[in-house]
Amino acid sequence: MAGASGQALADSGTVYSMDVNTDGTFAVLPWQSVSSRLVVSVVNLATNSVSNTTFGSVPESSFRGGWNSLQSKFYFTIGGVLYVFDPSASTPTSTAIGTIASATGESIPNGGDLYFDRSGNMYLVASNASSSALYRVDAAQIASGGLKATKMVDLVGIPTGSNANGVASPRTATCMCR
């Protein structure tokens, strides 16, 4: 995929999503390379330059990612572990915050997506071929590393064998899953 100024963001592989920071100065594109490594590309929208940060191996079915506009940081999960990535750091790196667990002890499927509301609360679409649900982790738990996810609702009407793999919310605070 050709990127800014013709630079390669992902010559081959899977692009997961794109998030643009609040003031529109850069975009964050997480993608999986053909060698199954997570790469986060930061595109400076003013200069059309791209910088890539490569992380470890990522099973495609266990990745979720989303932009937290309150902190101007990108959060992602790999296999249930939540990481934070600061693209504005002089040397961008990710930091593991902790493992997301259900508040009731049930297993949370790895597939899906995540989204942050304006208060910094994180919403997870957790999905696999047999179940899909929407979970919430409060901003205070993210800050403390507690990461107990509360199931808000089971997602119904998704065909058997399908995964709900996206979540978004317009300014009205209505959550939409796909």
N, C-alpha and C positions, 0 to 999 in steps of 0.2 A: 504494500500500500504506500503510495507516495505521500509524503507529508509536506510540511512547510518548506518552501524553497526547494522542493523536489527531494528533500531528505527522506530516507527510508525510515518509517516508523515500524512497520511490521512487513518484511518482505514476504513472509509466509507465517501462518499461525492463526490464532484466534484473537480478535480484538473484543474485549468484554463490554466496554462502555466508554463514554466520554463525559467528563464533568468539567465545567468552566467555573473558575473562581468567581466570587461575588462581583468584583469590579471589572471582570472581563479581560484581565491582562494575560491570563494563561489558561490553557486547557490541560487536563490530565487524562491520558489514555493508557489504561492497563491492558496488557495483552500477553498471550502465551506464545512463546516462540516454538518452532518445530522441535526443539530439544526439551519442550515442556518446562521451560524456565519462565518465571514471571518477569516481565519487563514493564516498567512504568515510564512512559514517555511524557515529558513536560514540554509543551509547545508554548513558547513566548509569543503571544499574539501581536505584540508591538514590533518585534524584530524578525518574526518568522523563523526563529531558531528552535531547534529541538535538542533536548538532552535526555538520554536514556539511563535508567538505573536498573540493573539486573539483579534479581533475587534468586532464591533457590527454586528447586523443582516444585511445580504446582499441578496436582491432579485437576484437570479441567472441571470436574463435577464438584469440586469443593471450594471454588472461588466465589466471593461476593465482594463488591467494592462500591464506595460512595463518598461523596464530598461533604465535609462538615463545614458549612459556611461560617459558623460562629468562630471556628478555630483556624480557618483557611488551611485545613489539612485533609488529606485523603486517607480514608480508613478502608481496610480490606481484611477478609478472612481467608485462611487456608486451613482446611480441615477443622474448622471450629475455633481456631485461635485468631483473635482479633489483633491486627497490627495497625499502627499509625505511621503515615509517611508525610513528611514535611517537605514539599517541593521547593520552598523558599530558602531552605538551609543551604549553606555554602557547599556542603557535601551531603546531598540528600541520602538518607538512610531510613530504614523502617525500624520500628521498635515494637516488640511484642507486648501487648497489654495484659492478655490473659485468655483463658478458654471460656467461650460462651456456653453456659449450661442452662437448662430449663429450671425455672423456679420450682417446678413440681417434680423434677427428677426424670421426666420422660426424655426420650431420645429426640434430638433436633436434627432433621435431615440436613445434609451438607449443601445441597444444591439451592440455588435461588439468587437473591440480590439483597442489598441493603440501602437504606435511605435515612437521612437525618432531617428532622423537622427544625423549625426556627428556634426552638429551645435547646437543641442539641441532643434530643432523645433519638435513639437509633431504632429503626424498624427493620426487621428481617423477614423476607419471604423465605421460608424454609421448605424445601420441596424435594421430593424424589418420585419415583414411578408409582408409589402407593399412597402418599399423603402430601398435603400441602397446607401450610398454616402461616399466619402473620403473627410475629412476635415483636415485643417492644423491650428495649433495654434503656432504663432511665439515664439521663446525662450524668447524674451524680454517681451512678454505678460505673460508668465508663471512666470517670475521673479517678475513682478509687480502685478500679480493677476487679470489682465484684462480679460484674457481667452476668447477673441472673436474668434470663429472658422470660417474660410473662407472655403466655399465649393469649392473643387477643381474639382470634377467630380462626376456625378451620375454613380453608378456601374450598368451596364446593363448585361443581360444574366444570371442573377441569377434567378432560377425558382421561380415562385409565391409561397408564403408561406414559403420561405427559408430565412435564415439569413446569411449574410456574417459575419463570426465570427473570422477572423484571418487576421493579416497583418504582413508582414516581409519584410526586405530589405537586399539584399546582399551588399557587398562593392561597387557595381556598382551604387548604389543609385536608382535602379529601385524598385519601390514599388509593391509588389505582395499581392493581397487580395484573401482570400478563404472563 
